[in-house]
Amino acid sequence: MSPMRKTAGKKVAATRKRNAAQRQAAAKKAASTRKGSAAGKKAAKTRVRQGAARKAAATRARKKEAAPTQPVQVQEPPAAEPQVQATPETPIPE
């Protein structure tokens, strides 16, 4: 291989490397810009909102399944008997 061809190959390789590095830098910059952009934030909000709605719907469905078919009657505790204090006038029942 002639010396001229050798240098030409090295030049092409160097150019390829340089172009690849520039492409990668541009891609990184675009990604970071996209993260902070309004469109990216809106998409993130939408995902969060949809997730919250899905979770709420699942909770509602679970509560509906667990709901009793007949209303439950709550029984009141029996009323306490009035306390009688023993005095010399009142006899103590045995």
Secondary structure, 3 states (H helix, E strand, C coil): CCHHHHHHHHHHHHHHHHHHHHHHHHHHHHHHHHHHCHHHHHHHHHHHHHHHHHHHHHHHHHHHHHCCCCCCCCCCCCCCCCCCCCCCCCCCCC
